[in-house]
Every structure is written in C-alpha cells, then in structure tokens.
Amino acid sequence: MPIIYLAFSTVVAIARAALLSLLLAHHHTLTREPLNLLHTVPASVYNYKMQRFMDQVFYSNLSLSGCKIFYVNRGSILSMIATIMKYELVLLQFPER
C-alpha cells in the first residue's frame, strides 16, 4: 500500500508542476499580446508617442510583486517547479525502511 501512495503522490506532484508551468507560460504569452497588436498600427498614426508607448509595454516588468521586495516572474516560477520535481525524484531514490 505505501508504494501505491508514493507512486500516486509523485504522479500528482509532477502533473501539478507541469500544469502550473504550462499555465504560467501561457499567461506570459498572453501578456505580450498587446505589443503584437501595437506593431500592426498603420503608419499614419505611428509617431514618437506610439514608439514610446511600445517601448513602455515592451520593457514593463511582467511579474507578481511582494510589496516590491521580490518579484515572482516566469523564471522564478519555472525554477521553483524544477526544484520541486528534483526533490520528488530524490525522495523516490531513498530506500524504504
């Protein structure tokens, strides 16, 4: 019975980590969508203000902030997921007592 629980909990943890990483990667792609739309503006309305706005959208910080002390962005989420997956793989290698 413990081996079934261990296998099930490992599969659930890996599936949750994979799903979270896919959702967050998709969220990052969606936040860049307005910039793609700004690149399609006609030349008649393109001026220095439009260029400045495009630069502001491009260089904006796309992340969650904890009182502006730390930022949780795509890289930090993916590194946390990788750490969790490594931890699960290390736990699988320990012998049962």
CNS distance restraints for C-alpha pairs under 8 A (distance, minus, plus):
assign (resid   1 and name CA) (resid   5 and name CA) 6.44 0.50 0.50
assign (resid   2 and name CA) (resid   6 and name CA) 6.09 0.50 0.50
assign (resid   3 and name CA) (resid   7 and name CA) 6.08 0.50 0.50
assign (resid   4 and name CA) (resid   8 and name CA) 6.02 0.50 0.50
assign (resid   5 and name CA) (resid   9 and name CA) 5.97 0.50 0.50
assign (resid   6 and name CA) (resid  10 and name CA) 6.08 0.50 0.50
assign (resid   7 and name CA) (resid  11 and name CA) 6.19 0.50 0.50
assign (resid   8 and name CA) (resid  12 and name CA) 6.14 0.50 0.50
assign (resid   9 and name CA) (resid  13 and name CA) 6.06 0.50 0.50
assign (resid  10 and name CA) (resid  14 and name CA) 6.14 0.50 0.50
assign (resid  10 and name CA) (resid  88 and name CA) 6.57 0.50 0.50
assign (resid  11 and name CA) (resid  15 and name CA) 5.98 0.50 0.50
assign (resid  12 and name CA) (resid  16 and name CA) 6.04 0.50 0.50
assign (resid  13 and name CA) (resid  17 and name CA) 6.17 0.50 0.50
assign (resid  13 and name CA) (resid  85 and name CA) 7.74 0.50 0.50
assign (resid  13 and name CA) (resid  88 and name CA) 7.97 0.50 0.50
assign (resid  14 and name CA) (resid  18 and name CA) 6.10 0.50 0.50
assign (resid  14 and name CA) (resid  85 and name CA) 6.36 0.50 0.50
assign (resid  15 and name CA) (resid  19 and name CA) 6.03 0.50 0.50
assign (resid  16 and name CA) (resid  20 and name CA) 6.01 0.50 0.50
assign (resid  17 and name CA) (resid  21 and name CA) 6.15 0.50 0.50
assign (resid  17 and name CA) (resid  81 and name CA) 5.66 0.50 0.50
assign (resid  17 and name CA) (resid  84 and name CA) 7.85 0.50 0.50
assign (resid  17 and name CA) (resid  85 and name CA) 7.56 0.50 0.50
assign (resid  18 and name CA) (resid  22 and name CA) 6.20 0.50 0.50
assign (resid  18 and name CA) (resid  81 and name CA) 7.87 0.50 0.50
assign (resid  19 and name CA) (resid  23 and name CA) 6.14 0.50 0.50
assign (resid  20 and name CA) (resid  24 and name CA) 6.10 0.50 0.50
assign (resid  21 and name CA) (resid  25 and name CA) 6.01 0.50 0.50
assign (resid  21 and name CA) (resid  77 and name CA) 7.36 0.50 0.50
assign (resid  21 and name CA) (resid  78 and name CA) 6.34 0.50 0.50
assign (resid  21 and name CA) (resid  81 and name CA) 7.29 0.50 0.50
assign (resid  22 and name CA) (resid  26 and name CA) 6.15 0.50 0.50
assign (resid  23 and name CA) (resid  27 and name CA) 6.16 0.50 0.50
assign (resid  24 and name CA) (resid  28 and name CA) 6.25 0.50 0.50
assign (resid  24 and name CA) (resid  74 and name CA) 6.89 0.50 0.50
assign (resid  25 and name CA) (resid  29 and name CA) 6.39 0.50 0.50
assign (resid  25 and name CA) (resid  74 and name CA) 6.96 0.50 0.50
assign (resid  26 and name CA) (resid  30 and name CA) 6.21 0.50 0.50
assign (resid  27 and name CA) (resid  31 and name CA) 6.28 0.50 0.50
assign (resid  28 and name CA) (resid  32 and name CA) 6.64 0.50 0.50
assign (resid  28 and name CA) (resid  62 and name CA) 7.60 0.50 0.50
assign (resid  28 and name CA) (resid  74 and name CA) 7.23 0.50 0.50
assign (resid  29 and name CA) (resid  33 and name CA) 6.69 0.50 0.50
assign (resid  31 and name CA) (resid  62 and name CA) 7.65 0.50 0.50
assign (resid  32 and name CA) (resid  36 and name CA) 6.89 0.50 0.50
assign (resid  32 and name CA) (resid  58 and name CA) 7.87 0.50 0.50
assign (resid  33 and name CA) (resid  37 and name CA) 6.52 0.50 0.50
assign (resid  34 and name CA) (resid  38 and name CA) 6.22 0.50 0.50
assign (resid  35 and name CA) (resid  39 and name CA) 6.45 0.50 0.50
assign (resid  35 and name CA) (resid  54 and name CA) 6.64 0.50 0.50
assign (resid  35 and name CA) (resid  57 and name CA) 6.52 0.50 0.50
assign (resid  35 and name CA) (resid  58 and name CA) 6.80 0.50 0.50
assign (resid  36 and name CA) (resid  40 and name CA) 7.04 0.50 0.50
assign (resid  37 and name CA) (resid  41 and name CA) 7.30 0.50 0.50
assign (resid  38 and name CA) (resid  54 and name CA) 6.86 0.50 0.50
assign (resid  41 and name CA) (resid  45 and name CA) 6.99 0.50 0.50
assign (resid  41 and name CA) (resid  46 and name CA) 6.89 0.50 0.50
assign (resid  42 and name CA) (resid  46 and name CA) 6.61 0.50 0.50
assign (resid  45 and name CA) (resid  50 and name CA) 7.81 0.50 0.50
assign (resid  46 and name CA) (resid  50 and name CA) 5.68 0.50 0.50
assign (resid  46 and name CA) (resid  51 and name CA) 7.25 0.50 0.50
assign (resid  47 and name CA) (resid  51 and name CA) 6.35 0.50 0.50
assign (resid  48 and name CA) (resid  52 and name CA) 6.03 0.50 0.50
assign (resid  49 and name CA) (resid  53 and name CA) 6.14 0.50 0.50
assign (resid  50 and name CA) (resid  54 and name CA) 6.13 0.50 0.50
assign (resid  51 and name CA) (resid  55 and name CA) 6.17 0.50 0.50
assign (resid  52 and name CA) (resid  56 and name CA) 6.19 0.50 0.50
assign (resid  53 and name CA) (resid  57 and name CA) 6.22 0.50 0.50
assign (resid  54 and name CA) (resid  58 and name CA) 6.03 0.50 0.50
assign (resid  55 and name CA) (resid  59 and name CA) 6.01 0.50 0.50
assign (resid  56 and name CA) (resid  60 and name CA) 5.86 0.50 0.50
assign (resid  62 and name CA) (resid  73 and name CA) 6.67 0.50 0.50
assign (resid  63 and name CA) (resid  71 and name CA) 5.94 0.50 0.50
assign (resid  63 and name CA) (resid  72 and name CA) 5.40 0.50 0.50
assign (resid  63 and name CA) (resid  73 and name CA) 4.42 0.50 0.50
assign (resid  63 and name CA) (resid  74 and name CA) 7.42 0.50 0.50
assign (resid  64 and name CA) (resid  71 and name CA) 5.58 0.50 0.50
assign (resid  64 and name CA) (resid  72 and name CA) 5.03 0.50 0.50
assign (resid  64 and name CA) (resid  73 and name CA) 6.45 0.50 0.50
assign (resid  65 and name CA) (resid  69 and name CA) 7.10 0.50 0.50
assign (resid  65 and name CA) (resid  70 and name CA) 5.89 0.50 0.50
assign (resid  65 and name CA) (resid  71 and name CA) 4.54 0.50 0.50
assign (resid  65 and name CA) (resid  72 and name CA) 6.23 0.50 0.50
assign (resid  66 and name CA) (resid  70 and name CA) 5.49 0.50 0.50
assign (resid  66 and name CA) (resid  71 and name CA) 6.38 0.50 0.50
assign (resid  66 and name CA) (resid  72 and name CA) 8.00 0.50 0.50
assign (resid  72 and name CA) (resid  76 and name CA) 5.86 0.50 0.50
assign (resid  72 and name CA) (resid  77 and name CA) 6.70 0.50 0.50
assign (resid  73 and name CA) (resid  77 and name CA) 6.24 0.50 0.50
assign (resid  74 and name CA) (resid  78 and name CA) 6.19 0.50 0.50
assign (resid  75 and name CA) (resid  79 and name CA) 6.13 0.50 0.50
assign (resid  76 and name CA) (resid  80 and name CA) 6.16 0.50 0.50
assign (resid  77 and name CA) (resid  81 and name CA) 6.25 0.50 0.50
assign (resid  78 and name CA) (resid  82 and name CA) 6.14 0.50 0.50
assign (resid  79 and name CA) (resid  83 and name CA) 6.14 0.50 0.50
assign (resid  80 and name CA) (resid  84 and name CA) 6.25 0.50 0.50
assign (resid  81 and name CA) (resid  85 and name CA) 6.21 0.50 0.50
assign (resid  82 and name CA) (resid  86 and name CA) 6.14 0.50 0.50
assign (resid  83 and name CA) (resid  87 and name CA) 6.11 0.50 0.50
assign (resid  84 and name CA) (resid  88 and name CA) 6.28 0.50 0.50
assign (resid  85 and name CA) (resid  89 and name CA) 6.30 0.50 0.50
assign (resid  86 and name CA) (resid  90 and name CA) 6.19 0.50 0.50
assign (resid  87 and name CA) (resid  91 and name CA) 6.23 0.50 0.50
assign (resid  88 and name CA) (resid  92 and name CA) 6.30 0.50 0.50
assign (resid  89 and name CA) (resid  93 and name CA) 6.63 0.50 0.50
assign (resid  90 and name CA) (resid  94 and name CA) 6.93 0.50 0.50
